Amino acid sequence: MTGLDKMIGQIQEEAKAEAESRLAAAREEAEKIAAQAEAECEALGEAFESQAEEDAARYLERARSSADMKRRMILLQAKQEVVAGVLEKAYEKLDGLEDRAYFDLLRQLLHRYAQPMDGEICFSERDLKRLPAGFEKEIGKIASEHKGSLRLKTEAAPIENGFLLIYGGIEENCTFRALFASQKETLQDMAARQLFS
């Protein structure tokens, strides 16, 4: 899986660069807002006498607080966009793996999700056409290691990648999109730690 590690490393580097760029732009925008708010407050302070100065000081504090909140919101939004972009790039990299690496990944997923029951496994039309020789046998072997059996469904499933497992009428969605969705928070946290720590 060194190729996958390299791809993940490349994605992380690209994402870090993009994150730094977006964060710099967000900080600049937040500083402009804060400077403008401070300038407006100072102008008001000079225009009034003592009561007006107190009002201006309160206004300045609220404006600074508001500007700080806007800055934090802009930074958070930029970080969220970067993390979402990283996850989408990771999805695209997995979906675009060359056949050998792709089916190695599917074997790993099958080891993880196979159940000790009799069932069916369904692939997309694209994957059915490119199944490696002997892969159906490997599916059976992996299923038997989990005290079950799987029959390859020759009719294509309406999915992009990965596979569906059907046990007793219950479908286990093991497509990359579904796996990413089920682990969304964990993946977002991991990506954020890698990019912003």
C-alpha positions in Angstrom: 0.0 0.0 0.0 3.0 2.4 -0.4 1.4 3.8 -3.5 -1.7 4.7 -1.4 0.5 6.2 1.3 2.2 8.4 -1.3 -1.1 9.5 -2.7 -2.3 10.3 0.8 0.9 12.2 1.5 0.5 14.2 -1.8 -3.1 15.0 -0.9 -2.0 16.2 2.5 0.7 18.5 1.1 -1.7 20.0 -1.5 -4.3 20.5 1.2 -1.8 22.1 3.6 -0.8 24.6 0.9 -4.4 25.3 0.0 -5.3 25.7 3.7 -2.5 28.1 4.3 -3.6 30.2 1.3 -7.2 30.3 2.4 -6.4 31.0 6.0 -4.1 33.9 5.0 -6.9 35.4 2.9 -9.4 34.9 5.7 -7.0 36.6 8.2 -6.5 39.5 5.9 -10.3 39.9 5.5 -10.8 39.7 9.3 -8.1 42.3 9.9 -9.7 44.7 7.3 -13.0 44.4 9.1 -11.4 45.0 12.5 -9.5 48.0 11.2 -12.6 49.5 9.6 -14.6 49.0 12.8 -11.9 50.5 14.9 -11.6 53.5 12.6 -15.3 54.1 12.7 -15.3 53.9 16.5 -12.4 56.4 16.9 -14.2 58.9 14.6 -17.3 58.6 16.8 -15.2 59.0 20.0 -13.7 62.3 18.9 -17.1 63.8 17.9 -18.7 63.5 21.3 -17.9 64.8 24.8 -17.4 62.6 27.9 -20.7 60.7 27.5 -20.1 60.2 23.9 -16.7 58.9 24.6 -18.1 56.3 26.9 -20.7 55.3 24.3 -17.9 55.1 21.7 -15.8 52.9 23.9 -18.7 50.5 24.4 -19.4 50.6 20.7 -15.7 50.0 19.9 -15.7 46.9 22.2 -18.8 45.5 20.6 -17.4 46.2 17.1 -14.1 44.5 18.1 -16.0 41.6 19.5 -18.1 41.4 16.4 -15.1 41.7 14.1 -13.4 39.0 16.1 -16.4 36.7 15.8 -16.6 37.3 12.1 -12.8 36.6 11.8 -13.3 33.3 13.7 -16.3 32.4 11.5 -14.3 33.1 8.3 -11.4 31.0 9.5 -13.7 28.2 10.5 -15.5 28.3 7.2 -12.1 28.3 5.4 -10.9 25.3 7.4 -14.1 23.4 6.8 -13.9 24.0 3.0 -10.3 22.8 3.0 -11.1 19.7 4.9 -14.1 19.0 2.6 -11.8 19.4 -0.4 -9.2 17.0 1.1 -11.9 14.4 1.7 -13.2 14.8 -1.8 -9.7 14.4 -3.3 -9.1 11.3 -1.1 -12.4 9.9 -2.5 -11.4 10.6 -6.0 -7.9 9.1 -5.5 -9.5 5.9 -4.2 -12.0 5.7 -7.0 -9.2 6.2 -9.5 -6.8 3.6 -8.2 -5.3 1.3 -10.8 -7.0 -2.1 -10.9 -4.6 -4.0 -8.7 -4.6 -1.5 -5.9 -8.3 -1.0 -6.2 -9.2 -4.7 -5.8 -6.6 -5.1 -3.0 -8.6 -2.4 -1.2 -11.9 -4.2 -1.9 -10.4 -7.4 -0.4 -9.5 -5.5 2.7 -13.1 -4.1 2.9 -14.5 -7.5 2.4 -12.4 -8.9 5.2 -13.8 -6.1 7.4 -17.5 -6.3 6.5 -18.1 -10.0 5.7 -20.6 -11.6 8.0 -21.0 -15.2 9.2 -24.0 -15.7 7.0 -25.0 -16.7 3.4 -25.3 -13.7 1.2 -24.6 -12.0 -2.1 -22.1 -9.4 -3.2 -22.9 -6.9 -5.9 -20.5 -4.7 -7.9 -20.9 -1.8 -10.3 -21.0 -2.5 -14.0 -17.5 -1.0 -14.4 -16.1 -3.3 -11.7 -17.9 -6.4 -13.0 -16.2 -5.9 -16.3 -12.7 -5.6 -14.7 -12.9 -8.3 -11.9 -9.5 -9.9 -11.7 -9.2 -13.6 -12.7 -10.0 -15.8 -9.7 -11.6 -12.9 -7.7 -14.9 -14.7 -7.3 -13.0 -17.6 -5.7 -11.3 -15.1 -3.4 -14.6 -13.7 -2.4 -15.8 -17.2 -1.4 -12.6 -17.8 0.6 -12.9 -14.6 2.5 -16.5 -15.2 3.3 -15.7 -18.8 4.5 -13.0 -17.3 6.8 -15.8 -15.4 8.4 -18.0 -18.6 8.7 -20.3 -17.5 5.8 -20.6 -17.6 2.1 -21.1 -15.1 -0.7 -22.4 -15.5 -4.2 -21.4 -13.0 -6.8 -24.4 -11.3 -8.3 -23.8 -11.0 -12.0 -26.3 -8.2 -12.4 -24.6 -4.8 -12.0 -25.6 -2.7 -9.0 -26.3 1.1 -9.4 -23.2 2.1 -7.6 -19.9 3.9 -8.5 -17.4 1.7 -6.7 -16.9 -0.6 -3.8 -19.7 -3.2 -3.3 -23.0 -4.1 -1.7 -23.4 -7.1 0.6 -26.8 -8.5 0.9 -27.6 -10.8 3.9 -31.2 -12.0 4.4 -32.6 -9.1 2.4 -30.6 -6.5 4.4 -28.1 -4.5 2.3 -24.7 -3.4 3.7 -23.5 -0.5 1.5 -19.7 -0.7 1.2 -19.3 1.9 -1.5 -16.6 4.4 -0.9 -19.1 7.3 -0.7 -21.1 5.3 2.0 -18.0 4.5 3.9 -16.8 8.1 3.8 -20.3 9.2 5.0 -20.3 6.8 7.9 -16.9 7.9 9.0 -17.4 11.6 8.1 -16.7 13.1 11.6 -13.7 10.9 12.2 -12.2 11.6 8.8 -12.9 15.4 9.2 -11.1 15.3 12.6 -8.2 13.4 11.2 -7.8 15.7 8.2 -8.1 18.8 10.4 -5.4 17.5 12.8 -3.1 16.8 9.9 -3.7 20.1 8.2 -3.9 22.6 11.1 -1.8 21.1 13.9 
